[in-house]
Amino acid sequence: MKKRIAAAILGAFFAVPFFTACSDHNIIDDSASETVTEAVYSAKTETTTENAVLKPSNDNFGQPSATSELNRPQYLYITDNGEYVYLSGKEGLGDAYILDDRNGHTRQLPFPSKSLMLHVDGSSLYYYSPDEGICEYKDGKSKSLNAETAKKNDSDSIREEFYFTDDAIYFASPTDSGTVIKSIDYSGKLSDKKYELEYKNARIVGIAEIDGKKSLLCSYRISINENIRIFDEKGNYKDIKSGNSPYIVGDNLYYIKNQCLWRNTLSGDDEKAVTDKGCISYCFYKDKLYCAVTAGIYVVDKDGNTKEILNASDLENTDFIDGICTADDRLFVSGGSGAFLHSLAEIDENGNVKDMIHSDK
């Protein structure tokens, strides 16, 4: 039993037999449909009528489930003994993952080139290797779980091609006609259950209960337009419109569209803009919404009030922000400088830097 993920959401439907780091191939590429520049949010602002975001309906944002939260892009993974795992760009090593014991000792993990960190459970680290597929790293040794999860084409894999639940790991595989979603258990056994889409490069959004039915949600793109396909337990499906970086939070779906954050019901019938500011990354923490733009971080409360709490210049050797996430009920901000250098910091809910965890020079 995977002790870090709540199983209640899965039910009988998923009884069958992922922290993304700040590398280019770990983040959804929104550049095809929208460009966010520093001009969108370039200076510190206080809450005013002019810069307030649109007020969320029902005066709250909702709360992501434990499973949903752990499958969001992560910039830091924390093991049960308190060790950190994160990406370093030092000396041009764009995909070097570092194990930090938080007592002054760090070492590079022996992952193959172009590996992608996915998930931590206890002392087990799960990562993706293009040649070996999903691997478990434990006690200094790696093992491939199933060859079916290995790379099938020349494109870089991204975090949203994998999804970890209490008893299964879902993964997206390209086919000649589209994409197939399969799953393995943690021993590597492949399930007979699969979901097929006629679209290339489909990604896994997550699992939710919709109209009393356990459902698997996947995203796909047609031209510059993002869409969601919802499969029920019998394989029936419906499609709804979406945006980039879709995220299931309670009964709602959040996503980025037209450079702003939007929300829709899981049935797709009540789309609303949540912010009127730029947004490249977001997370929910202590009943507030935290959004990242290139220039910094701003926070939105349940009344729609917004203000900047951190500027990229507040972090050492950081020229831009590329994301924000939660881990172990704490906030972490990822940034960078140039093409390869990374920075990582823990902040409090007001944007104060609590710990400058990593900074490439």
N, C-alpha and C positions, 0 to 999 in steps of 0.2 A: 504494500500500500504506500503510495507516494504521500508522505506526511505533510508536504507544504501546500497541497492543492485540495480545495474542498470538492468533494465528489457529488454533493447533493444535486448539483445542476444537471448531472449527466443522465441519471436514471437508467432504465433498462435499455434504452436506445443505444447508448454508448458502452454497454457492457461487452461488446465485441472486442474477440481478438481478431518560452522559449522564452536574455537581455541582449539586445542588439547593441553592438558597439558603434562608435562614430566613424565607420569606414564607408566609403562611397557605395559599396555593394550591400550595406546593411540597412539602408534607409530607402523607403519608397521614393522613386524619382518623380517629383511633381513638375519638373521643368517643361514637360511637353504641354501642359495645360495652363500653368500659371507661374509667374515669376515674382518673388518677393524681394524687394530691395531694402536697403537701409533707410531709404527715404520714407518708407511706410511708417516706421516708428523709430525716429532718430534721436529724440530728446526725452529726458525725464519729464513726466507730466503728472499733475495732480488730478484728482477726480473733479470733473466739471461736466456740465450738460453736454458740451461740445464733444468731449472725448469718451463719454460713457458708452459702454456696449449696450446692445439691445437687451432688455430685461428678459431673462429666461422665464418660460411659462412655469406655473406652479411654484415659482420662487425657489427652485432648487435644481441642481444639476443631475441628481441621482448618484448612485454608488456602484462602481464596477464590482463584479464578483471576484473572488480570489483567483479563480481560473482565468478570467478575462484580464485581470491586472498583471498576472505573471506572464502573460503572453504578449504584452505590449513591448515595443522596442525598449531595450534596457541599455544603459551606458555603464552600469556597474552591477556585478553579481556578488552576493554575499553568502558564504558557506555557513553551515551551522556553528563552526568554531570561530566565526568572525573574520575569516580571511576575505579579501577583496579580489575580484578578477575584473580586469579592465584592459582596454586597448592602449597600446603605446605606439607613437610614431617616431620615437627617438631614432636618430641615425638613419632615417628613411625607411624604417621597418613598419610599413603601413598596416600590416596585419599581425603584429606581435602582441600576443596576449600575456599580461603580467599577473602573477600570483603574488599578492602583497599580504604578509602576515600581520601588518599593522604594528609591528614591533621593530621596524627599521630594516626588515629583510624582504627583498623582492627578487623574483626570478622569472625568466621567460618560460612559458609553458611550451612543451615540445609538440605543438600542433603543426600539421602539414601546412604548406603554403596555401593561401587563400581560404583558410578555415574560417568558419563563422560560429561564434559562440551563441548558444541557444537557450540554455537552461541550467539551473543548479538545483540539486535536491540533496540536502545533507552534505556529504563529502563528495558526491558524484557530480562531475561536470559533463554536460552534454553539448557536443559541438558537431558541426557539419564539415566534412571533408569532401571535396569534389570527387576524389577517387574512391573513397571508402563509404561515403554516405554519412548517416548519423552515427556518431561514436560516443561511447561512455569513457570518461577518463577518471580513474580512481586509483589511489595508492600508487601514483606514478606510472600507471600503465593505461594504455588505450585499447579498446576493442570496438570493432565495427558491429553494429546491431543487426543490419540487414542490407545486403547489396542492392536491394530494390530502391533504397533511398539515395543511392549514388547519383552523380551528375549524369544527365542524359543529353545535354547540349552544351554549347559554348558560352551561354550567358551566365553571369554571376548569380548565385542564389541570394535571396534576401530573407529576412526574418519571417515575413508573412507567408512564406511557402511551407512553414512548419507550425504545428500547434500541439501543445502538451496538455494532456488531461491527467486525471488521477490514475488511469490504468491504460492509457493508449497515447501514442504519438502519431498525429496525422501529418501527412506530407503530400505536396502537390508534385505530380510528375507530368512532363510534356508527352503528348502523343502526336501521331501524324495528323490527327483531326482536331486536336484541342488540348485539354488537360484532364487528368484523372486524379481524384483525391483518394488516397488509400490510408491505411493505418497499420501500425505494428504495436505489440505490447512491449513492455520494458525488457523482455527476454529476446526480443527481435522477431517474434512470430508474427507473420503477416496475416491480417484478417481477410476473409473472403469479401467483406463489404467494401464497396467502392462507389464513388460518385463521379459522373462524367459530365464535363462541360465541353461545348463545341468551340470554345474560345481559348486562344493561346495565353500563356502566362497568367493563368488564374491564381489567385492568392486566397489563403484561408483567413476569414474574418473572425470566426469563433462559433460558439455553441450557445443557443438560447432556447427558452420555451416560448413559443408563439402560438396563441390560440389553443393553449393546452397541449401542444405537441412539441416534443424535443426536435430541434432543427439545427442543421449545419449551414452556416452562411459563408459564401465565397464571393470574392470580388473579381471583376474582369473589366477590361477596357475596350470600348469601341471608338476608334479615333481618339479624341481627347476626352471622351465622356466615360466616367466610371459608373459601374452598375453593380448591384448585389444580386446574387442568386441564392434563394432560400430553399433548401431541401428539407422535406419532412422525413419521418422515419420510414416511410414507404417508398421514398425516392421521388415523390411528386415535388414539383418546385414552382416558384413564382419569381419574377424579376422585379426589382425596384431601382429607381435612380439613386445615385450616391455621389460621393466625392472621394478625394484621396485620404489615406490614413483612416479608414473606417474603424470604429471602436464601439463595441457593445457595452452600454452602461444601463443596467436595469432593463427597462422596457424600451429604451431608446437607442438610436444609432447616431453617433457623432462622426463627423467627417469634415475635411477641409475642401472648400469649393470657392472659386473666385477670390482666393487669398484670405478668406475668412472662415470661421468655424460655424458649422451648421448642425442642426439636430433634426432627426425625423423619428417617428415611431417605427418599430420593427415591421409594422404592416405597410409602411411607406405612404401613409395618408395624411401626414401633418408636419411638413417640412418648415422649419423656422431658422432664421439667422440668429446665432448666439452672440457673435461679435461683429463689430464693424471695423476692427483693426486687422492687420496682417497676422498670420499664424502659420508657422512651419512645423510646430510640435506642441503637444499639450498633454496635460495629465490632471487628475483630480486629487486634491489633498485637503483634508479637514474642511469639507463642505465648500471648498473654493476651487475655481478653475485657474490653472496656471498655464500660460501660453508663452511660447518662445518665438521671437523674431530674430533676424540676424543681429540686430543691435542690442538685444537684451531680453529680459523676462518681465512680463506684466501679469498681474493677478486680478481676477474678477470675483466679486462676492455674489451672494444669491440675490441681492437687490440690483445687480447690474452695474455697480460702481467698479471702476477700474483705475489702476495706477501702475506705473513702472516700479519694480522693486530691485532690479539689478541691471547694470549695464555691462556689456562685454568687457569694458576697460576695468571693471572691478576685479576681474580674474587675472592672475599672473599670465603673461605671455599669451594673451588671448585677443584676437582681432575680431572674432565673430562667434556667435552662439549657434550651435546646430541642434540642440535638443534639451529637453527636460524630462525627468522620469522619477518614479518613486521606487524604493526598494526598502523592505523591512520598515515600512511606515516612516520613511525619511525622504527628503527631496535631494535630487542630484542634478547638476547642470553640466552639460558637455559643451565644449567650445573648441576652437582651434586657431591656428595661424598657418598661412601658406597651404600647401597641398597635403602635407603629411603630419604636421605637428598637432598634438592633441592636448587638451587640458580638461580636468575633471575636478569638480568641487561639490561638497555638500553645503547646502544653504538651509537656513531656517525658513519658516513660513513668511517672514518679512523681508527675505532676500539677503540677510546678513550671511557672510561667508563663515561657516563653522569650521571647515576643514578643506584646505587646498590639497586634494588627494594626489593629483598628478599634474605635472606641467612639463612638456617637452621644451627644450631650448635649442 
